[in-house]
Amino acid sequence: MTTELRELGPDGWDEWYETLVAAFNKIPEPPENRAFDRSVTETDRSFGMWDGKELVGTAGTYSFGLSVPGGAIVPAGGLTMVGVLPTHRRRGILRRMIRHHLEDVRQRGEPLSVLTASEPAIYGRFGYGAATQLLSARIDTGRVRLQVPEGAGGIRLRLADPVEALPRCEEVYARRVTERPGMLERRPGWEQVEVLDPPGERNDGSPLQCVLAERGGEVVGYARYAIRREPNAPGVVARSVLLRGLEADDLDAYASLWRFLFDIDLTSSVTVPDRPVDDAWQHLVSDIRQCRVQLRDSLYLRPVEVGAALSARSYAAGVDVVLEVTDGFCPWNEGRWRLTGGTDGASCVRTDGPADLELSVRELGAAYLGGVSLVSLARAGRVRELRGGALTEAATAFSSPVAPWLPHGF
C-alpha cells in the first residue's frame, strides 16, 4: 500500500470530517458541535492520509497555551481529530501521522504535545503519559449537607443568559488559569465550547443555565448547569442538577455557588462531572460517602523537547539531578539531561555527568504537571534510582500543591 500525507486544504474540511466520523463508526455529531469543530480547526495544522484518491486517515493540531507549575503558560500542540478507517488499520498510518504532528510541533518551537485519548492504550508507545485526572461525583443532596464556612457572605447571586454572560465569565476563567497547572489558555473562539448546548444531547433536560456571583457589581464567580430528570424515577423531585462548569475568585463566591446548586428547588442530587481531584467542595460536605466520587484519566502529555519543557516550569523545591531519558519515537530527546532549579525557575541542559534517575519520556510526561509522583512511578518499575536520595529530591521538586486539571476536552 502506498499512502500519501497531505495538508488539509481550505475546501477539504467536509471530506476530512466525514472520514473522521466514519473512523468512529459513523456516530454523527450534533450540527452545533460540528459547526464548533469547524470554527476552531486550524487548516494549516490539519492533515490526512490518502490511499490513491481515498482519504483514509485524519489528524490535526490545535495551538494551545498550557499552564504549568509556577504559573507560566507554555506553548503546546494539541493532537486532535485522529482517526483511521477500519479498512486501513494496522498499516502504520497512525504512526506516520503522529510522527508528522511531533515534527511540526518541534519545528514551531512548542515544547509539549498534549491530547485526550479515546483509547489510552494507544498513546503510551508514542511517549504520552497520563498527566491529569478528572473527578466525578453524584451527590445526594437529600442526605448530604453543605457546611459553608462562617463569614462567607457579601455575594449577590444573579441568573443570567449563558451566552450573554460568557465574556464576563471568561474574565473569571482567565484569572484562574495560571493558578492551576493543566488549564488551557483559551484562544479566540474556544470560549464557545463552554456554552455548546445541542438540544439533541439534553436527555430530556433543561437548556443550559447560568448563575453569576457578584461583589460590588463585579463578577467574581459563575456556575453553569442544567436540570435533568432522573432516569426511571417518578415525581417532579426526581431531578438532578448537572454541573457544567464553575469557577470563582475566592472562597465566598465558591461556597455561595455550591450552596445555590445544593438548594435548587425540586431537585434531589447534584451530578458533578469533570472537576479537579482536589476540588474543595469535598471538604464542605457532611458525608463524602454519599457523593459517589470517581476518578478517571484526562490529559495525556509528552515533552517534545525535553530541555525546553523542563526549563519552562518551576519546581516546588530546589533540585539538581541528572536524568537519563529514553525516547524511541523522538530520538533527539535521548540521553542525559541535568535539571537544576527551584521556585524561581529552572534550567535543563545536556550533560555527560553520571545519571541520577533513569526513565522514559512517557514518565516525564506523566509527572510534568505535578499530579503523578515519581516515587509512585518508581514503585511500578517505571523510574530507576541510580543515586541514593535522587528520587525523593526529584519527586518533591516535581510536585504541585494544586492538582493539575484539564477543564474541557479538545
N, C-alpha and C positions, 0 to 999 in steps of 0.2 A: 504494500500500500504506500502510495506517495501522497503525502498531505502537505499543505502549504499554510503558513501562518500569515494572516493579513490584518491590518488595522481596520477597525470599523469606520466606514465612510459616513458622511453626513446623511446619506439616503438609505443606509443599510440597517437602521435600528430595528425596524419591524421584523425583518427576517431573523436577525440576531436574537431578538427577544423570543420569537416563536420557537426557535431552536432550543433556547434555554427551557421554555415551558415543556417542550417535548422531552427533554432530558430528565425533567422531574415528573414524568408520567402524565403529562398533559392536564395537570390540575390547574385550571385557569385562575388568574389573579383578578380581583375586582378591578373595574376600569379606573377607579380612583387611585389604586396602588400602582397600576400600570402607568398612569399619567405622571405620578410622582417619580417612579423609577426612570422614566424618560427624561424628566426635567433635571435630574441630578447626574445622569450619565455623562461622563467625560469621554467624548468620542475619540479624542486623541490618545486616550489611555485604555481603550476597549478594543478587543481583537477577537478573532475567531480562527478556527482551523477548517480549511476546505479540503474535501476529497473530490478532486475534479471540480464540478460545478455545485457540489452539495456542501452546505455548511454543516459540520458535524460536531463542533465544539465551540464553546464561548467562555470568555473570561474578561474581566475588566478591573480597573483600579480607581479608587477614589483618593483624592488628595486631602488628607486629614492632618490636623494638629492634635496630638495626643498628650494629655497631661501626665507628668511623671513625678516621682518623689522629689520633693523640693520645690514644686510649683512651675517648673519650666514646661513650655509647650514645644514638643518635638515633632518635626515633620514625619509623617508615616504614610505609607501606601497601603490602602485598604483593599485587599483582594476580594473580589465580589463576582457575582453572576457566573460562577464556574459550573459548567455542565458539559457532558459528553453524551451524544446519542447512544442508546443501548446497543446499536449495531456496530459501534466503533470503540467500545471499551476494551481495556487491557491491551492497548496497542501503543502506549507511550504518549498519547495525546495530552493527557493531563500533565505529565511530567514536562513536556515541551512548553505548555502554556505557563506553568508555574516558573519554569526557568526564565522565560521571557519576562514575566512580571518582575522577578527579583533583579534581573539585569537592568530593567527600566527603572526600578526603584533606586538602585545603586547609582545609575547614571544621573538621576535627578537630585542626588545628594540627600535622600531620605534614609536615615539610619535604621528605620524599623519597617517591618511589614506586619500587618495585623489582619485577622479575619475572624468571622464567626462560622462555625463548622456545622453543616447539616449532617456530616458523617465524621466525627472526630478521629476515628481510626486512620483516616486517610492522611492526615497532615503531619503527624509526628515524624514520618520518614522524610519530610521535607524541612525539618528543623523547627517546626512550630510547637511551642509549649503552652499548655492551658494556664493563662496568667491571671484570670479573674473568675469569680463565681457570682451567681445570682441567687438571691434568697426569694422564696415564695412562701406564702402563708395563707391560711384561711382561718380568720379569727371569728369565733362565736361571740358576738357582742352581747348575747343574752346571758352569757356566763363569765365573760371577761370584762373587768373594769379597767378603765384608763386612769392611772394615777398621775395627774398633772401636777408638777411642782408648784408649791406655793409662790405667789408673786408673779406667776405667768399671766400677765394682763397687758392692757394698753393696745390690744389688737382689735381692729374692726374687720369683720368678715363681710365680703360682698360678692354676690353671684354675678358672673359676667359671661358674655358670649366668648367661647374659647378662641375663635378666630380673631375677634376684635381685641381681645386681651393679649394675644400672642406676643406683640412687641414688648410689652411690659414684663411678661413672664420670661421672655428671653433675656432681659436685663438681669433678672434674678439668677437664671441659669448660668449666664456668663460669669457672674461673680463667684459661682461655686466651682467652676471648672478647675482652677488652679489649686483648690483646697483638697482635691481627692484625685489620686492617680487613676488613670484608665479612662477618664472622661474625654469626650471629643469636643474640640473647639468647633462649633458648628459654622460651616461656611455658608454663604448666601444660598438660600433655597432649602437647606437642610432643616430649618426650623419647622417646615411644613410637616415633617414626619411626626411631630407631636400632636397634630390635630387631624391626622388621617382618620376618617370615621366612616368607612363604607357601610351603607345600610345593610348590605347583604351579610356583613360579619357581626351584626349586633346581637344575634341569637335571641331575638325577642326582647331585647333590652332597649333602654332609652338612648337617645343621641348623646354624644359627648357633652359633659357639663364641666363648668369651671368655677371655682371659688377663689377669690383673692384675699390675702391677708394684708391689711394696710395699717400703717402707723403714720399719723400726721399727713395723710393724703398720699403717701408713697407706698408702692407695692413692695412688700418685704417677704412675700411668700405666695405660693399658689398650690392648688391641688386640682388635677383633672380626674374625672371619674364618670362612671355610668352606673345605672341601676339595672340589674338583670334578675329575672325570675329564676328561682332555684329549680333545677330540673326535678320532675316527679314529686314536687311538693305543692300541696294545695294551700290556698289562702293568700291574702294580699300581703301578709307579713313575711311570707316565704320568699323574700327578695334579698339580693346581696348587693353591696356596694363594691364595684370593681374599680380599684385604683388604677389610673392610667399615668400618673406622674405627680410627684410632689417635691418641691424644693422650697427652702426657707433660709433666710439670712441668720436667724438666731433661734434660741430655744422658745421664746414667747410665741413667735409665729409658727414654729414647727408644732408645738404642743397644741396650739389653738386649731390648727388644721386637722390634726389627728382627732381631737375631741369632736370637731364638726363631723368627720366621717363616721365616728362611732355613734353619734346621736341622730343620724338621719332617720326620720320617721318611717315606719312601715318596712324596716329592714332588720334582718337578724344576723348578718355577718358582713365582714369586710374581706374581700379577696385581694391579696397583695401579691402581684407578680413582679419579678424583675427588679428587686431592690438590693442595695448593698448588704453584704453579710453582717456588717456591724451597725445596721440601721437602728437608731436609738429608740424607736418605739418598743423594741423588745424589752427595754428596761422600764417602760412606763405601764406595762400590762400587769394585771394581778395574777395571771396564770398562763405561763408560756406554753404549758402542755395543751391547752385548749386552742392553740394558734396553728398547730399542724405545720410547723416550719420544715421546709425542704430546701436543699441546695442543688445547683447544677452548674455545669461548666458554661463559660460565656466567651470571653475574648481570648483568642489564641494569638501569640506574639512570637516573632523571631527577629533577632538582630540581623540586619543585612550587612552592616559594617560594625563589627564588634567594638573597635576602638571608639568610634564616634558615638555609638549607642551608650556605652558605659560611661563616657565622658559627659553625656548630656544630662544626666540626673545627679542629684546629690545623695548623700548617704547618711544614715541615722547616727553613725559613729565613725571615728577615724578608722581607715582601712589602708593596708599596704600588703597586697597579696599578688602573687603571680599565678595566673590561670592558664592551664594547658587546655586549649579549646580544640575540639574536633568538629568538623563541619564538612561532611561528604558532599553536600549539594552546592555550597558556596566555598570553594577551596581557598579563596583569598582570606577567609577568617581563620584558617588552620594555624596553629602554633601557639606560642606563649605571649601572654599579654600581662603587663604589670599595671594593676589598678591601684591608684593612690588617691585619697581624698577624704571628704567628711561632709559636714553640714553646709559648708560654703561652696562646694563644688568638687570636681574630680578630674583626673587625667587617666587615660588608659592608652598605653603605647606598647609597641612590640619590645621584647626583651630576650636576651639569651640566658638570663638568670634561671636558677632551678625553680621548677614549678612547685607551688604550694597546694593547689587543688587541680583535679583533673575532671573535666565534664564536657558535655557536648553543647552545641549552640541551642539545642532544644531545652536543656536545663536552664541555660541563661535566660531564654525567653520566658520560661515559667516563673523564674524568680525575679525578673527585671522590675516589675511594678511593686514588689514587696508583699504580695499576697501569698506566695508559696515560699516556705522556708528551705534554704539549702540543707539544713540539718535533716529535714524530712526527706528530701531527695536523696541524701546520702544514706539514710536508713533503708531506702528502697534500692540501694546499689547503683544509683544514677549519678552520684558525685563521689569522688575518691579523694580523701585527705592524704596529702603527701608530707605535710609539715604539721606537727602537733600544734593544736591551737588555731590553725588557719581556718578551719571550718566554722568554729564559733565566731571568730573575728569577722569573717565574711558574711555569715548569716545575720549577725547583729547589724552590720552595716547596711545590708540589702533590705532589711525590714522597713515597714512603713507603719506609723502609728494609726493611719487611717486605711481601711481596707480598700483596695482598688476596685473600681466598678465601671462597667460599660453601661450607660443609661439606655441605649437603644441599639438595635442591630443595624446592619447595613448589607 
